[in-house]
């Protein structure tokens, strides 16, 4: 199976782009995570640019944002969809200070912090009852991170893990 393809959307709220070099360079990477044993220790190995993936494989989707301008960028929002044929598992590592993650269950139209809630109507004792239920992370369809401040020349890498269906 070929690796899932991803689309990266970048949003810079409140920022107009002048002609010339963009103030933010963004790159996307993908790696397959393999568990290996070396010298009796179990470690994780990441294989970048996988030629193919199999159901059950865990992938890391990561986006790196680099401020190429001469001034700090404020409220930099990066959106990354969960690739088709995969399910969201978890963030890839701890989130840096000053980064706010939000998640979407509607294909990236709306975002909210975890835990996400959904309203459902169920039938109990012959009556329709409306309830709010927590959305499981494997239902997330996109992730958006907002970086409060990205200093001039600084770089921020953010990512999440998915599992191939």
HELIX and SHEET records of a PDB file:
HELIX    1   1 UNK A  137  UNK A  139  5                                   3    
SHEET    1   A 4 UNK A   8  UNK A  12  0                                        
SHEET    2   A 4 UNK A  73  UNK A  81 -1                                        
SHEET    3   A 4 UNK A 142  UNK A 150 -1                                        
SHEET    4   A 4 UNK A  99  UNK A 104 -1                                        
SHEET    1   B 5 UNK A  41  UNK A  48  0                                        
SHEET    2   B 5 UNK A  24  UNK A  38 -1                                        
SHEET    3   B 5 UNK A  58  UNK A  67 -1                                        
SHEET    4   B 5 UNK A 155  UNK A 164 -1                                        
SHEET    5   B 5 UNK A  86  UNK A  91 -1                                        
SHEET    1   C 2 UNK A 117  UNK A 124  0                                        
SHEET    2   C 2 UNK A 127  UNK A 134 -1                                        
END                                                                             
